[in-house]
């Protein structure tokens, strides 16, 4: 039987990213003072958190600069 890895065990994967996705990862890394790997890891965890909120019946709202609220809809 194959033993499942611990949740925090690092596993190497290969990603295919568009140029736009790569530039977004690099911009996030620069803004957060980290590297692309950590930026992508954080983005995955953030999306998972938001997805969980929506799956439990919640809504994700963003307040614009003018104070209006808009709902973020996930496909």
matplotlib code that plots the C-alpha trace (Angstrom):
import matplotlib.pyplot as plt

x = [0.0, 1.2, 1.6, 0.1, 2.6, 2.2, 0.2, 3.3, 5.6, 7.0, 6.3, 7.7, 5.3, 5.5, 3.1, 2.3, 1.7, 0.8, 3.0, 0.2, 0.1, 3.9, 3.9, 1.2, 3.2, 6.3, 4.3, 2.9, 6.3, 7.8, 5.0, 5.3, 9.1, 9.2, 9.6, 7.3, 6.9, 5.7, 3.5, 1.8, 1.5, -0.2, -2.5, -3.6, -4.4, -6.2, -8.4, -9.1, -10.2, -12.5, -13.9, -14.6, -16.5, -18.7, -19.2, -20.6, -23.1, -21.1, -20.3, -17.0, -17.4, -14.8, -15.1, -14.0, -12.2, -15.5, -17.0, -19.3, -19.4, -19.2, -19.5, -16.7, -18.2, -16.2, -16.8]
y = [0.0, 3.5, 5.8, 9.3, 12.1, 14.5, 17.6, 19.9, 17.6, 19.5, 17.7, 18.9, 19.5, 20.9, 23.7, 25.1, 28.8, 31.4, 34.4, 36.4, 33.9, 34.0, 37.8, 37.8, 35.3, 37.5, 40.6, 39.0, 37.7, 41.2, 42.8, 40.3, 40.2, 36.5, 34.2, 32.8, 29.4, 31.0, 33.5, 30.6, 28.6, 31.6, 32.2, 28.5, 28.7, 32.1, 30.6, 27.5, 29.7, 31.8, 28.7, 27.1, 30.3, 30.1, 26.4, 26.9, 29.4, 32.6, 35.4, 37.1, 40.9, 43.5, 47.1, 49.4, 52.7, 54.6, 52.5, 50.3, 46.6, 44.1, 40.3, 38.1, 35.2, 32.0, 29.7]
z = [0.0, -0.9, 2.1, 1.6, 2.1, 5.1, 4.2, 4.5, 2.6, -0.5, -3.8, -7.1, -9.9, -13.4, -14.5, -17.9, -17.6, -20.1, -20.4, -18.7, -15.8, -15.4, -15.4, -12.7, -10.5, -10.9, -10.0, -6.9, -5.9, -6.3, -4.4, -1.5, -1.5, -2.2, -5.2, -7.9, -6.1, -2.9, -4.8, -6.6, -3.4, -1.7, -4.7, -4.6, -0.8, -1.2, -4.0, -1.9, 1.0, -1.2, -2.9, 0.5, 1.6, -1.6, -1.3, 2.2, 0.9, 1.5, -0.8, -1.6, -1.8, -2.8, -1.9, -4.7, -4.2, -4.4, -1.6, -3.7, -3.1, -5.9, -5.6, -7.0, -8.8, -9.3, -12.2]

ax = plt.figure().add_subplot(projection="3d")
ax.plot(x, y, z, "-o")
ax.set_aspect("equal")
plt.show()
